[in-house]
């Protein structure tokens, strides 16, 4: 039996273009994973953290790249979601658009973030509402970043 070598033709790979980079911080693994799947299916690059320490440890790798921070208000750790958002702004040197998720929005503190919108949303948040909000938040962040370069 003789073997023939097939001609190998390289196929160009189409790289997925990210619609934005989102960090989601939530101590509920099921919520965190399902939200990440939703955002990835819509074309967003996602990072996850289960608590304040995991989130803040990613600050250096997200510098200049993070478009939106989604954070649960009650993380069950040392910091609230509000404090995580404020600490991210300090570590990055600028604020990013932030979505604070909470089951009790009347008692959630809104972070003080200069030049970035903050949305306090009641949990559970409908997936279509979250996805509708992400595109304008990413566009806002990128417009501010572009203006800062000029």
C-alpha positions as MATLAB code, in Angstrom:
seq = 'XXXXXXXXXXXXXXXXXXXXXXXXXXXXXXXXXXXXXXXXXXXXXXXXXXXXXXXXXXXXXXXXXXXXXXXXXXXXXXXXXXXXXXXXXXXXXXXXXXXXXXXXXXXXXXXXXXXXXXXXXXXXXXXXXXXXXXXXXXXXXXXXXXXXXX';
ca = [
       0.000    0.000    0.000;
       1.433    3.365   -0.892;
       0.838    6.528    1.029;
       0.573    9.897   -0.579;
       1.205   13.151    1.160;
      -1.674   15.534    0.946;
      -0.991   19.082    0.009;
      -1.511   21.220    3.077;
      -3.217   24.499    2.440;
      -3.138   27.001    5.310;
      -6.533   28.406    6.173;
      -6.729   31.981    7.361;
      -8.273   32.227   10.791;
     -10.741   34.953   11.434;
     -10.011   36.603   14.747;
     -12.976   37.494   16.855;
     -13.230   41.206   17.449;
     -14.134   42.026   21.008;
     -16.927   44.511   21.599;
     -15.239   45.467   24.865;
     -13.537   44.101   27.958;
     -15.771   43.576   30.986;
     -14.783   42.575   34.518;
     -17.614   40.939   36.492;
     -17.145   40.620   40.255;
     -19.701   38.466   42.083;
     -19.385   35.991   44.929;
     -22.193   33.844   43.461;
     -20.417   31.480   41.064;
     -23.563   30.540   39.126;
     -24.422   34.191   38.485;
     -20.838   35.011   37.566;
     -20.483   32.089   35.130;
     -23.858   32.573   33.439;
     -23.249   36.306   33.032;
     -19.812   35.636   31.547;
     -21.337   33.167   29.058;
     -23.981   35.722   28.104;
     -21.442   38.482   27.547;
     -19.042   36.224   25.613;
     -21.873   35.075   23.346;
     -22.552   38.743   22.596;
     -18.898   39.311   21.633;
     -17.468   40.785   24.833;
     -14.162   39.713   26.312;
     -14.755   38.947   29.975;
     -12.777   38.567   33.151;
     -14.235   37.235   36.386;
     -13.537   37.600   40.084;
     -15.271   35.988   43.052;
     -14.325   38.687   45.558;
     -12.666   42.045   46.084;
      -9.139   40.616   46.383;
      -9.384   38.639   43.124;
     -10.776   41.682   41.338;
      -8.156   44.143   42.546;
      -5.354   41.673   41.770;
      -6.309   42.050   38.083;
      -5.954   45.838   38.022;
      -2.465   45.912   36.483;
      -3.383   43.487   33.697;
      -6.548   45.494   32.921;
      -4.886   48.931   32.884;
      -5.824   50.763   29.684;
      -8.044   47.872   28.580;
     -10.997   47.647   30.976;
     -14.166   49.103   29.477;
     -16.854   48.245   32.063;
     -16.863   47.000   35.650;
     -19.879   44.974   36.783;
     -19.816   44.367   40.516;
     -22.203   42.915   43.072;
     -22.742   45.322   45.959;
     -22.622   42.637   48.681;
     -19.496   40.625   47.932;
     -19.248   38.988   51.332;
     -15.633   40.130   51.769;
     -13.873   43.137   53.180;
     -15.101   45.615   50.542;
     -18.492   46.415   49.066;
     -18.948   46.693   45.321;
     -18.898   50.464   45.708;
     -15.521   50.322   47.419;
     -14.175   47.966   44.740;
     -15.215   50.448   42.024;
     -13.550   53.346   43.846;
     -10.381   51.313   44.457;
     -10.252   50.323   40.776;
     -10.436   53.990   39.797;
      -7.539   54.728   42.146;
      -5.416   51.810   40.903;
      -6.095   52.440   37.203;
      -5.727   56.203   37.490;
      -9.201   56.721   36.025;
     -12.726   55.460   36.566;
     -14.532   53.101   34.214;
     -18.285   52.856   33.643;
     -19.636   50.749   36.482;
     -22.753   48.656   37.015;
     -23.505   47.945   40.680;
     -25.815   44.940   41.031;
     -27.824   44.572   44.224;
     -30.982   43.006   45.562;
     -31.516   46.113   47.698;
     -30.789   49.227   45.597;
     -32.277   51.596   48.188;
     -29.458   50.727   50.596;
     -26.563   50.480   48.129;
     -24.047   53.307   48.173;
     -23.198   54.809   44.816;
     -19.444   55.086   44.187;
     -17.929   58.492   43.633;
     -16.352   58.154   40.198;
     -15.208   61.160   38.206;
     -15.872   61.028   34.456;
     -17.621   57.654   34.420;
     -21.293   56.703   34.597;
     -22.549   54.515   37.429;
     -25.699   52.437   37.193;
     -27.205   50.798   40.265;
     -29.366   47.924   39.021;
     -31.672   45.582   40.906;
     -30.850   41.879   40.861;
     -31.825   39.780   39.069;
     -31.122   41.854   35.980;
     -32.721   40.656   32.758;
     -30.032   39.556   30.275;
     -31.386   41.704   27.437;
     -31.241   44.807   29.655;
     -27.625   44.144   30.634;
     -26.607   43.581   27.017;
     -28.428   46.735   25.900;
     -26.501   48.761   28.496;
     -23.035   47.414   27.706;
     -22.558   48.839   24.215;
     -23.139   52.500   25.188;
     -21.012   52.070   28.332;
     -18.122   50.663   26.284;
     -18.531   53.453   23.710;
     -18.468   56.053   26.494;
     -15.278   54.617   28.003;
     -13.524   54.460   24.652;
     -14.546   58.025   23.756;
     -13.130   59.318   27.057;
      -9.924   57.352   26.520;
      -9.554   58.724   22.977;
     -10.153   62.287   24.166;
      -7.477   61.889   26.848;
      -4.900   60.901   24.215;
      -5.423   64.090   22.183;
];
